[in-house]
Amino acid sequence: MEAGEGTEETPLPLVLTRFQLSEEYGFLLPDPLTELPAPYGPWMEIAHDLPQLIASHRLRSQVHQMPQLSTRHLRGREELHLAHLVLSFITMGYLWQEGEEGTVKVLPQNLAVPFWEVSQALGLPPILSHTDFVLANWRRKNPNRPLEIENLDTIISLPGGESLRGFILVTLLVEKAAVPGIKAIIQAIRAILQLDEETLHKALQELAEAIGDMSKALKRMHDYVDPAVFYAVIRIFLSGWKDNPAMPDGLIYEGVSDEPMAYSGGSAAQSTILHAFDELLGIRHSEESTAFLHRMRDYMPPPHRAFVEEIHRAPSLKQHVLSSGDARLCTAFDRCVSALAEFRSYHITIVTKYITVAAAKAKAGQAEAGDRAGPSAVKPPAALEAKGTGGSHIFSFLKSVRDTTREGMISA
């Protein structure tokens, strides 16, 4: 948008930037840094070598030799996000290097203290979250080429090779597909306040289209992620130490607290997008699902969480559409809700393939799954068979959330 354009109203980017949202990238961190300042070389060195260090069971000994670094040389949000990304990936590797039967109870001080300090500065928990895994973990191979999967790579990796890369980048493309939907939310709220039904109708059409594009992006998971590798290799490294039988007592962050702390692992429920859509469309989930989703908001950057809360405080879109008596608006609203329910249905399809079916295959032929997953494969995580990495009972949760979404239609 050109400077000076839109003098009658606040230009859209100003509204987005209040919540650290980007006009072009939405919730993604725009063009994240890929290197930390020189004093943090020891962290970067380990982080860039994580898959090999984990496969050769050398990561823990490398971490024990790591110097205790102060976080005071980190400047600005971009450096803090990269530090959080690096330390969270090292932490997950350290915890799960020996699989779920070889966990540790203590995160050593030289890792725990800086991780805690960076987390406090960003308002994020000291564990790998969706923000680290996806939003801040991407770079263009060619800076002049577009944001397409062939031109993208991750900054930091874990075991899982091409499947891990695919899992992260397809999720990133889902986030990118949502950007017009984020803008449509702001346009819809503004249109309600200005009683501008034409703009509202257009915003709802754009929102439905964006959700449809997110489903298309999600379908690419089949092309880039091998279910056997996801289930047997990748999944454990996303697991947390809350509601996880493999780590019932949580984790002691040495030098931070003598008491163990429990945090949920990375989960799609930590993505701000669906929370924002739910709030705009007035979707009401069951008490149990709502409690879990609200807990996942603690894993979002505070400005993104504030965006969701702002939508919650806005006038009710559904009430506005109902009281307008405008059949076109009702149809457009229902299209949005229907697209959201479809997206959630498709997510269930993906989870079925990558967890339920993959688990059955892993049990039926663990040797074969191990061969395909490569030498770093440990025994697939039994503790999480029926649960998501965030700790929810995955199928009952996903189906409940999908069904309550459908119930949000005006014509329901």
ROBA-176178 format. One record per residue (C-alpha): x, y, z; residue in one letter; residue number from 1; chain. Coordinates in nm, 2 decimals. Each point is the difference from the previous one (the first is absolute). Last residue first. Example, Ala and Ser with C-alpha at 12.3 -4.5 7.8 and 13.67 -1.06 7.14 Angstrom:
PT     xx     yy     zz code pos unit
PT   1.37  -0.11   0.71    S   2    A
PT  -0.14  -0.34   0.07    A   1    A
//
This chain:
PT     xx     yy     zz code pos unit
PT  -2.77  -2.58   1.07    A 412    A
PT  -0.10   0.28  -0.24    S 411    A
PT   0.19   0.26   0.20    I 410    A
PT   0.31  -0.23   0.01    M 409    A
PT   0.17  -0.03   0.34    G 408    A
PT  -0.10  -0.36   0.03    E 407    A
PT   0.26  -0.09  -0.26    R 406    A
PT   0.27   0.14   0.22    T 405    A
PT  -0.13  -0.20   0.29    T 404    A
PT   0.04  -0.31  -0.21    D 403    A
PT   0.36   0.08  -0.10    R 402    A
PT   0.11   0.08   0.35    V 401    A
PT  -0.16  -0.32   0.14    S 400    A
PT   0.17  -0.20  -0.28    K 399    A
PT   0.34   0.15   0.07    L 398    A
PT  -0.02  -0.05   0.38    F 397    A
PT  -0.14  -0.36  -0.01    S 396    A
PT   0.27  -0.08  -0.25    F 395    A
PT   0.30   0.16   0.17    I 394    A
PT  -0.04  -0.07   0.37    H 393    A
PT   0.19   0.33   0.06    S 392    A
PT   0.37   0.01   0.12    G 391    A
PT   0.14   0.25  -0.24    G 390    A
PT   0.17  -0.28  -0.19    T 389    A
PT  -0.34  -0.14  -0.06    G 388    A
PT  -0.12  -0.30   0.19    K 387    A
PT  -0.11  -0.35  -0.08    A 386    A
PT   0.34  -0.15  -0.07    E 385    A
PT   0.19   0.26   0.20    L 384    A
PT   0.16  -0.23   0.27    A 383    A
PT   0.08  -0.26  -0.27    A 382    A
PT   0.27   0.23  -0.15    P 381    A
PT   0.14  -0.20  -0.30    P 380    A
PT   0.32  -0.19   0.10    K 379    A
PT   0.30   0.19  -0.11    V 378    A
PT   0.08   0.09  -0.36    A 377    A
PT   0.34   0.17  -0.04    S 376    A
PT   0.12  -0.26  -0.25    P 375    A
PT  -0.27   0.08  -0.27    G 374    A
PT  -0.37   0.03   0.02    A 373    A
PT  -0.06  -0.24  -0.28    R 372    A
PT   0.20  -0.27   0.17    D 371    A
PT  -0.17   0.06   0.33    G 370    A
PT  -0.34  -0.02  -0.15    A 369    A
PT   0.10  -0.33  -0.16    E 368    A
PT   0.12  -0.14   0.33    A 367    A
PT  -0.31   0.12   0.18    Q 366    A
PT  -0.23  -0.20  -0.23    G 365    A
PT  -0.35  -0.04   0.13    A 364    A
PT   0.05   0.25   0.29    K 363    A
PT   0.14   0.27  -0.23    A 362    A
PT  -0.28  -0.07  -0.25    K 361    A
PT  -0.26   0.04   0.27    A 360    A
PT   0.17   0.32   0.13    A 359    A
PT   0.02   0.14  -0.36    A 358    A
PT  -0.38  -0.06  -0.05    V 357    A
PT  -0.08   0.18   0.32    T 356    A
PT   0.26   0.27   0.00    I 355    A
PT   0.09   0.14  -0.35    Y 354    A
PT  -0.31  -0.13  -0.19    K 353    A
PT  -0.26   0.07   0.27    T 352    A
PT   0.16   0.33   0.08    V 351    A
PT  -0.02   0.10  -0.37    I 350    A
PT  -0.37  -0.10  -0.02    T 349    A
PT  -0.08   0.19   0.32    I 348    A
PT   0.17   0.31  -0.14    H 347    A
PT  -0.23  -0.04  -0.30    Y 346    A
PT  -0.30   0.01   0.22    S 345    A
PT   0.13   0.31   0.17    R 344    A
PT   0.04   0.17  -0.34    F 343    A
PT  -0.35  -0.11  -0.10    E 342    A
PT  -0.14   0.15   0.33    A 341    A
PT   0.18   0.33  -0.08    L 340    A
PT  -0.13   0.00  -0.35    A 339    A
PT  -0.36  -0.06   0.13    S 338    A
PT   0.04   0.29   0.25    V 337    A
PT   0.11   0.23  -0.27    C 336    A
PT  -0.27  -0.11  -0.24    R 335    A
PT  -0.25   0.05   0.27    D 334    A
PT   0.10   0.36   0.04    F 333    A
PT  -0.03   0.06  -0.38    A 332    A
PT  -0.35  -0.16   0.00    T 331    A
PT  -0.12   0.21   0.29    C 330    A
PT   0.15   0.32  -0.16    L 329    A
PT  -0.18  -0.07  -0.33    R 328    A
PT  -0.33  -0.07   0.19    A 327    A
PT   0.01   0.34   0.17    D 326    A
PT  -0.22  -0.01   0.32    G 325    A
PT   0.25   0.25   0.14    S 324    A
PT  -0.08  -0.14   0.35    S 323    A
PT   0.15  -0.33  -0.08    L 322    A
PT   0.31   0.14  -0.17    V 321    A
PT   0.07   0.24   0.30    H 320    A
PT  -0.06  -0.28   0.25    Q 319    A
PT   0.25  -0.22  -0.18    K 318    A
PT   0.26   0.27  -0.03    L 317    A
PT  -0.02   0.07   0.37    S 316    A
PT   0.14   0.35   0.09    P 315    A
PT   0.38  -0.01   0.07    A 314    A
PT   0.13  -0.13   0.34    R 313    A
PT   0.08  -0.35  -0.13    H 312    A
PT   0.18   0.16  -0.30    I 311    A
PT   0.22   0.19   0.25    E 310    A
PT   0.07  -0.32   0.20    E 309    A
PT   0.12  -0.17  -0.32    V 308    A
PT   0.23   0.29  -0.08    F 307    A
PT   0.13   0.01   0.36    A 306    A
PT   0.11  -0.37  -0.04    R 305    A
PT   0.19   0.10  -0.31    H 304    A
PT   0.16   0.29   0.20    P 303    A
PT   0.09  -0.24   0.28    P 302    A
PT   0.19  -0.25  -0.22    P 301    A
PT  -0.20  -0.32   0.01    M 300    A
PT   0.06  -0.29   0.24    Y 299    A
PT  -0.23   0.15   0.27    D 298    A
PT  -0.27  -0.03  -0.27    R 297    A
PT   0.02  -0.38   0.03    M 296    A
PT  -0.16   0.02   0.34    R 295    A
PT  -0.30   0.17  -0.16    H 294    A
PT  -0.03  -0.28  -0.25    L 293    A
PT   0.02  -0.27   0.27    F 292    A
PT  -0.27   0.17   0.21    A 291    A
PT  -0.22   0.06  -0.31    T 290    A
PT   0.03  -0.37  -0.09    S 289    A
PT  -0.12  -0.10   0.35    E 288    A
PT  -0.28   0.25   0.02    E 287    A
PT  -0.13  -0.09  -0.34    S 286    A
PT   0.07   0.24  -0.29    H 285    A
PT  -0.19   0.32  -0.08    R 284    A
PT   0.06   0.15  -0.35    I 283    A
PT  -0.08   0.37   0.00    G 282    A
PT   0.12   0.05  -0.36    L 281    A
PT   0.26   0.26   0.10    L 280    A
PT   0.12  -0.19   0.30    E 279    A
PT   0.03  -0.33  -0.18    D 278    A
PT   0.19   0.17  -0.29    F 277    A
PT   0.25   0.15   0.24    A 276    A
PT   0.05  -0.33   0.19    H 275    A
PT   0.05  -0.17  -0.34    L 274    A
PT   0.28   0.24  -0.09    I 273    A
PT   0.19   0.02   0.33    T 272    A
PT   0.18  -0.33  -0.06    S 271    A
PT   0.05  -0.16   0.35    Q 270    A
PT  -0.27  -0.26  -0.08    A 269    A
PT   0.23  -0.13  -0.27    A 268    A
PT   0.20  -0.14   0.29    S 267    A
PT   0.36   0.02   0.14    G 266    A
PT   0.04  -0.17   0.33    G 265    A
PT  -0.18   0.10   0.33    S 264    A
PT   0.20   0.13   0.29    Y 263    A
PT   0.06  -0.13   0.35    A 262    A
PT   0.24   0.15   0.25    M 261    A
PT   0.21  -0.19   0.26    P 260    A
PT   0.08   0.17   0.33    E 259    A
PT   0.35   0.12   0.07    D 258    A
PT  -0.05   0.30  -0.23    S 257    A
PT   0.21   0.20  -0.24    V 256    A
PT   0.36  -0.12   0.05    G 255    A
PT  -0.09  -0.35  -0.12    E 254    A
PT  -0.33   0.00  -0.20    Y 253    A
PT  -0.16  -0.31   0.17    I 252    A
PT  -0.23  -0.19  -0.24    L 251    A
PT  -0.35  -0.14   0.03    G 250    A
PT  -0.09  -0.27   0.25    D 249    A
PT  -0.19  -0.24  -0.23    P 248    A
PT   0.27   0.00  -0.27    M 247    A
PT  -0.08  -0.30  -0.22    A 246    A
PT  -0.36   0.02   0.12    P 245    A
PT  -0.04   0.34  -0.18    N 244    A
PT  -0.27   0.22   0.14    D 243    A
PT   0.26   0.28   0.02    K 242    A
PT   0.36  -0.07  -0.10    W 241    A
PT  -0.02   0.08  -0.37    G 240    A
PT   0.02  -0.20  -0.32    S 239    A
PT   0.11   0.16  -0.33    L 238    A
PT   0.32  -0.20  -0.01    F 237    A
PT  -0.20  -0.32   0.04    I 236    A
PT  -0.19   0.06  -0.32    R 235    A
PT   0.29   0.02  -0.24    I 234    A
PT   0.14  -0.35   0.01    V 233    A
PT  -0.26  -0.29   0.01    A 232    A
PT  -0.32   0.19  -0.09    Y 231    A
PT   0.13   0.26  -0.24    F 230    A
PT   0.24  -0.25  -0.16    V 229    A
PT  -0.27  -0.26  -0.05    A 228    A
PT  -0.24   0.26  -0.13    P 227    A
PT   0.24   0.13  -0.27    D 226    A
PT  -0.04   0.38  -0.04    V 225    A
PT   0.03   0.20  -0.32    Y 224    A
PT  -0.27  -0.10  -0.24    D 223    A
PT  -0.26  -0.10   0.25    H 222    A
PT   0.05   0.32   0.20    M 221    A
PT  -0.10   0.19  -0.32    R 220    A
PT  -0.36  -0.04   0.11    K 219    A
PT   0.06   0.26   0.27    L 218    A
PT   0.05   0.27  -0.27    A 217    A
PT  -0.34  -0.08  -0.16    K 216    A
PT  -0.16   0.02   0.34    S 215    A
PT   0.16   0.34   0.06    M 214    A
PT  -0.13   0.11  -0.34    D 213    A
PT  -0.35  -0.08   0.11    G 212    A
PT   0.04   0.20   0.32    I 211    A
PT   0.12   0.29  -0.22    A 210    A
PT  -0.30  -0.03  -0.22    E 209    A
PT  -0.24   0.00   0.29    A 208    A
PT   0.17   0.32   0.14    L 207    A
PT  -0.01   0.18  -0.33    E 206    A
PT  -0.37  -0.07  -0.04    Q 205    A
PT  -0.06   0.12   0.36    L 204    A
PT   0.20   0.32  -0.08    A 203    A
PT  -0.20   0.07  -0.31    K 202    A
PT  -0.33  -0.03   0.19    H 201    A
PT   0.13   0.23   0.27    L 200    A
PT   0.10   0.26  -0.25    T 199    A
PT  -0.35   0.00  -0.15    E 198    A
PT  -0.16  -0.01   0.34    E 197    A
PT   0.17   0.32   0.12    D 196    A
PT  -0.15   0.06   0.35    L 195    A
PT   0.32   0.20   0.09    Q 194    A
PT   0.07  -0.22   0.31    L 193    A
PT  -0.10  -0.32  -0.19    I 192    A
PT   0.22   0.11  -0.30    A 191    A
PT   0.30   0.05   0.24    R 190    A
PT  -0.04  -0.34   0.15    I 189    A
PT  -0.03  -0.16  -0.35    A 188    A
PT   0.31   0.19  -0.13    Q 187    A
PT   0.21  -0.11   0.29    I 186    A
PT  -0.11  -0.36  -0.04    I 185    A
PT   0.05   0.02  -0.38    A 184    A
PT   0.37   0.10   0.06    K 183    A
PT   0.05  -0.32   0.20    I 182    A
PT  -0.18  -0.20  -0.27    G 181    A
PT   0.23   0.15  -0.27    P 180    A
PT   0.29  -0.13   0.21    V 179    A
PT  -0.13  -0.35   0.04    A 178    A
PT   0.18  -0.15  -0.30    A 177    A
PT   0.33   0.10   0.17    K 176    A
PT  -0.08  -0.20   0.31    E 175    A
PT  -0.09  -0.30  -0.21    V 174    A
PT   0.33   0.05  -0.19    L 173    A
PT   0.18  -0.01   0.34    L 172    A
PT  -0.16  -0.33   0.08    T 171    A
PT   0.12  -0.13  -0.34    V 170    A
PT   0.35   0.13   0.09    L 169    A
PT   0.02  -0.16   0.35    I 168    A
PT  -0.13  -0.35  -0.11    F 167    A
PT   0.21   0.01  -0.33    G 166    A
PT   0.32   0.08   0.19    R 165    A
PT  -0.08  -0.28   0.24    L 164    A
PT  -0.07  -0.24  -0.28    S 163    A
PT   0.32   0.10  -0.18    E 162    A
PT   0.22  -0.10   0.29    G 161    A
PT  -0.19  -0.13   0.31    G 160    A
PT   0.25   0.08   0.28    P 159    A
PT  -0.01   0.36   0.11    L 158    A
PT   0.05   0.32  -0.21    S 157    A
PT   0.09   0.37   0.04    I 156    A
PT  -0.04   0.27  -0.27    I 155    A
PT  -0.26  -0.18  -0.21    T 154    A
PT   0.00   0.02  -0.37    D 153    A
PT  -0.21   0.17  -0.27    L 152    A
PT   0.03   0.05  -0.38    N 151    A
PT  -0.15  -0.33  -0.10    E 150    A
PT  -0.28   0.06   0.26    I 149    A
PT  -0.10   0.33  -0.15    E 148    A
PT   0.04   0.34   0.16    L 147    A
PT   0.11   0.18  -0.31    P 146    A
PT   0.35   0.05  -0.15    R 145    A
PT   0.23   0.30   0.06    N 144    A
PT   0.14  -0.13   0.33    P 143    A
PT   0.10  -0.33  -0.16    N 142    A
PT   0.01  -0.28   0.26    K 141    A
PT  -0.27   0.18   0.20    R 140    A
PT   0.01  -0.05   0.37    R 139    A
PT  -0.22  -0.16   0.26    W 138    A
PT  -0.01  -0.08   0.37    N 137    A
PT  -0.17   0.30   0.17    A 136    A
PT  -0.37  -0.09  -0.07    L 135    A
PT   0.05  -0.38  -0.03    V 134    A
PT   0.18  -0.18   0.28    F 133    A
PT   0.07   0.31   0.21    D 132    A
PT  -0.35   0.15   0.00    T 131    A
PT  -0.16  -0.34   0.01    H 130    A
PT   0.17  -0.07   0.33    S 129    A
PT   0.33  -0.15   0.12    L 128    A
PT   0.02   0.05   0.37    I 127    A
PT   0.09   0.28   0.25    P 126    A
PT  -0.34   0.17  -0.03    P 125    A
PT  -0.04   0.33  -0.20    L 124    A
PT  -0.02   0.35   0.13    G 123    A
PT   0.28   0.11  -0.22    L 122    A
PT   0.24   0.12   0.27    A 121    A
PT  -0.11  -0.27   0.24    Q 120    A
PT   0.07  -0.27  -0.27    S 119    A
PT   0.35   0.15  -0.06    V 118    A
PT   0.07  -0.01   0.38    E 117    A
PT  -0.13  -0.36   0.03    W 116    A
PT   0.21  -0.12  -0.29    F 115    A
PT   0.31   0.18   0.14    P 114    A
PT  -0.05  -0.17   0.34    V 113    A
PT  -0.10  -0.35  -0.12    A 112    A
PT   0.29  -0.06  -0.25    L 111    A
PT   0.30   0.07   0.22    N 110    A
PT  -0.20  -0.11   0.30    Q 109    A
PT  -0.06  -0.35  -0.12    P 108    A
PT  -0.35  -0.12  -0.07    L 107    A
PT  -0.09  -0.25   0.28    V 106    A
PT  -0.22  -0.31   0.01    K 105    A
PT   0.15  -0.18  -0.29    V 104    A
PT  -0.18  -0.22  -0.25    T 103    A
PT   0.13  -0.34  -0.12    G 102    A
PT  -0.32  -0.20  -0.04    E 101    A
PT  -0.17   0.27  -0.22    E 100    A
PT   0.28  -0.01  -0.25    G  99    A
PT   0.38   0.03   0.07    E  98    A
PT   0.04   0.35  -0.15    Q  97    A
PT  -0.34   0.11   0.13    W  96    A
PT   0.09   0.26   0.26    L  95    A
PT   0.32   0.13  -0.16    Y  94    A
PT  -0.15   0.01  -0.35    G  93    A
PT  -0.30   0.19   0.14    M  92    A
PT   0.23   0.24   0.19    T  91    A
PT   0.22   0.06  -0.30    I  90    A
PT  -0.31   0.09  -0.21    F  89    A
PT  -0.13   0.23   0.27    S  88    A
PT   0.34   0.17   0.04    L  87    A
PT   0.03   0.07  -0.38    V  86    A
PT  -0.35   0.13  -0.04    L  85    A
PT   0.01   0.21   0.31    H  84    A
PT   0.34   0.15  -0.12    A  83    A
PT  -0.16   0.07  -0.34    L  82    A
PT  -0.30   0.17   0.16    H  81    A
PT   0.22   0.21   0.23    L  80    A
PT   0.22   0.11  -0.30    E  79    A
PT  -0.32   0.10  -0.20    E  78    A
PT  -0.16   0.18   0.30    R  77    A
PT   0.28   0.24   0.07    G  76    A
PT   0.35  -0.04   0.14    R  75    A
PT   0.17  -0.30   0.15    L  74    A
PT   0.32   0.09   0.18    H  73    A
PT  -0.16  -0.04   0.34    R  72    A
PT  -0.08  -0.36  -0.04    T  71    A
PT   0.31  -0.12   0.20    S  70    A
PT   0.17  -0.32  -0.12    L  69    A
PT   0.08  -0.29   0.22    Q  68    A
PT   0.25  -0.19  -0.22    P  67    A
PT  -0.11  -0.33  -0.17    M  66    A
PT   0.19  -0.31   0.12    Q  65    A
PT  -0.32  -0.15   0.16    H  64    A
PT  -0.19   0.08  -0.32    V  63    A
PT   0.26  -0.20  -0.21    Q  62    A
PT  -0.04  -0.30   0.24    S  61    A
PT  -0.37   0.01  -0.04    R  60    A
PT   0.02   0.03  -0.38    L  59    A
PT   0.23  -0.30  -0.06    R  58    A
PT  -0.25  -0.28  -0.05    H  57    A
PT   0.12  -0.05  -0.36    S  56    A
PT  -0.35   0.07  -0.15    A  55    A
PT  -0.05   0.29   0.24    I  54    A
PT   0.33   0.17  -0.09    L  53    A
PT  -0.06  -0.06  -0.37    Q  52    A
PT  -0.35   0.14   0.01    P  51    A
PT   0.11   0.30   0.22    L  50    A
PT   0.30   0.12  -0.20    D  49    A
PT  -0.12   0.36  -0.08    H  48    A
PT  -0.13   0.04   0.36    A  47    A
PT   0.34  -0.11   0.16    I  46    A
PT   0.20   0.26  -0.20    E  45    A
PT  -0.27   0.26   0.05    M  44    A
PT   0.01  -0.03   0.38    W  43    A
PT   0.39   0.01   0.01    P  42    A
PT   0.00   0.30  -0.24    G  41    A
PT  -0.21   0.21   0.24    Y  40    A
PT   0.27   0.26   0.06    P  39    A
PT   0.01   0.06  -0.38    A  38    A
PT  -0.35   0.15  -0.04    P  37    A
PT  -0.28  -0.25  -0.10    L  36    A
PT  -0.05  -0.12  -0.35    E  35    A
PT  -0.31  -0.08  -0.21    T  34    A
PT  -0.21   0.31   0.07    L  33    A
PT  -0.36  -0.04  -0.09    P  32    A
PT  -0.15   0.14  -0.33    D  31    A
PT  -0.33   0.12   0.15    P  30    A
PT  -0.10  -0.20   0.31    L  29    A
PT  -0.31  -0.19  -0.12    L  28    A
PT  -0.32   0.12   0.16    F  27    A
PT  -0.12   0.18  -0.31    G  26    A
PT   0.28  -0.01  -0.26    Y  25    A
PT  -0.08   0.29  -0.24    E  24    A
PT  -0.19   0.25   0.21    E  23    A
PT   0.20  -0.11   0.30    S  22    A
PT  -0.13  -0.06   0.35    L  21    A
PT   0.19   0.12   0.31    Q  20    A
PT  -0.33   0.08   0.16    F  19    A
PT   0.01   0.37  -0.04    R  18    A
PT   0.15  -0.07  -0.34    T  17    A
PT  -0.34  -0.13  -0.12    L  16    A
PT  -0.19   0.32   0.07    V  15    A
PT   0.27   0.22  -0.15    L  14    A
PT   0.01  -0.22  -0.31    P  13    A
PT  -0.37   0.06  -0.06    L  12    A
PT   0.02   0.38  -0.05    P  11    A
PT  -0.19   0.19   0.27    T  10    A
PT  -0.30   0.16  -0.18    E   9    A
PT  -0.08   0.31  -0.21    E   8    A
PT   0.36   0.05  -0.10    T   7    A
PT   0.01  -0.34  -0.18    G   6    A
PT   0.32   0.06  -0.20    E   5    A
PT   0.25   0.24   0.14    G   4    A
PT   0.28  -0.25  -0.01    A   3    A
PT  -0.06  -0.26  -0.27    E   2    A
PT  -0.14  -0.34   0.10    M   1    A
//
